[in-house]
């Protein structure tokens, strides 16, 4: 098998299973074209087990029941069974639960394959009975070896070095994609003396990157974009934005994420960032692709180079946590609204100091939190960007509070 040395090198988990002839139940998690089905077939063959394939896209209760009956028949002959479920995340909870008693009893070995995170898509009960093994995209050297094998199996015109490198790049770590593309190129150029980049492009069309609009690859790229912006790297941020759009991610979604980044990671260190992110989203709505994508790129660069502060983000988290775990404290009387005579008779608003009538429009010593919470701090500005000036302003106001004659 080509690739996956982290699983198949000497001493690694699946190599141990091959060498011992004992295959435990497992989940194989990895992107398309990394060899999940091939690995399951090899494991079954290495142990001489009967191999049953179920596709979660097509199979239902009847097919699961048939697989159980086959496994029971094989057991009577003394032969083990491996039940392989492709796209196991597409089975609902009840269908996944149907395997549990048979996995526990040892009737068959269960191998599930998935492109989605098993922690989210596979029942915890099934996960506890099946180890998870992660398959990685194939590296360029692995794909080159695979291409050599394919070239030796068919009569095909040779590839130029440039065309070969482009084909490997096109596969993007996916062995199935490499073989399908190679087959298409060979079929389209059967009479050629050799296949160069021009013939390759003509046969394949635009080289689409592997995208995933709802799975882990999608969220990993969003994470990479967000962390590149937070890390003030405009080049990496532009790269991940381009990768996402090239894979077919809705630019409107990317625009929404930029607005979130402006609020979470730049905040009041540069309040213009939030407005610029909103403007970029509006520009895209007006222009669409590809023209509107330039506005998103400008916003990404601005967010990446802007001073960073998550002070408001942290303050909001603190105060929400405080409110959620605290009792409902009454509004202090001097802060209460007094629209009626009864309210005024009850003392609502008594002693309230109108800030605009005070020196510098600040009522030094006035208190606005409930009495028991006086002195708590939620918002602590950083010393970056505009927040440095905000911090200085707050320090000056608190100094006035400390010297006020009659604090409330």
C-alpha positions, 0 to 999 in steps of 0.5 A: 500500500502506498502512503500512510506510514504513520499507520503502516510503518513497523511498530505502528498500529495497523502494521501490528494488526497485519503482523499479528493477524488480529484486526480490531474494530476501527474507524478510518478517518481521512480525506477522499482518495487516501486508501480507506477502502483499500486498507480495509480490504487488505486487513481482511485479506491478511486475516483470511476474513470474509469481507462484506461491504456496506455503503451507508449512502445506499444501505438500510436495516435490511442490508445490515441484517443480511450482513449479520446473517452472512457473518453468522454463517461464516462463523459456523464454518470457523471463518471470521468476518469483516464488515466494512461500512463506507461513509459511516457518518451517513448512518443515523444513530439507530443504524449505527447502534445496530452494529453494537451487540455484534461488535461486542459479541465478536460476531464480526470486526467492524471497520467504518470509513468516514471523511467527517470527524468521528467525534461529531458524526459517530455514536460515542458507544460505537467509538468506544468499541472502535479505535480511530485511525487518521489517514493523511492526504498522499504526499507528492512522492506517494503520488509519483509512485502511484503514477509510475504503477499506473503507467506500467499497467497501461499502454500510454504516451509518456508524460513530460516532467512538467505535465507529470508535476502538474498532474500530481499537483492536480491530484492534491493528495487524492489517489483516486483523483490522480488515477481518474485524471490520468485515465482521462488524459490517456484516453484523450491523447491515445495517439500522441507521441507524448503528453505535455502541459498543453494536452493535459490542460485541454483534457482536464480543464480548470484545475479545481482544488479539493474543497469541502463546503461542510466538513473538516477541510472547510472548517480547517481553512476557516480556522487557518484564515482566522488565525492568520489574521489574528497573527498579523500575517497578511500574506497567509491571510490572503492565501487562505482566503484565496484557497477558500474561494477557489474551493467554492466557498460562498464569498458571503460566508467569508465576508461574515467571518471577516466581520467576526474577526474585526469584532473579536480580534481587532475590537477597539484597538482600531474601530475602523476595522469593523466598518471596513469589513462591513463595507467589504461585505456590502461591496461584494453584494453589489458587485459579486464575483470576481470583482467583489472579491477584491474588496474582501481581499482588501479587508483581509489585509487591513484586518491582518495589519491592524493592531489587535485587541480582544479586550471587549471579547474577553470583557463580554465573556466575563460579564455574561458569565457573571450574569448567568451565575449571579442572582438578579440584583435590583437596580440601585435606586438612584439609577431607576427610571422615575416617569410617574409620581409614584416612582418619584415618591418611592425615591426612584432617581433620588441623588442621581447626578447628571453627568453633563452638569458636572465638570468635564461631563463626568460625575466623579465618585458616582457608582453604576453597578449594584452595590455588591459588585462595586469594584469589579472590572470586566473591560481591561483595554490593551496598550495597542492602537486606540485602546491605549488612549482609552486605557489612559482615559479610564485611568484618569477617570478612576483617579477622579473617582478615588479623590471624589468627596462623596462617593455613592 
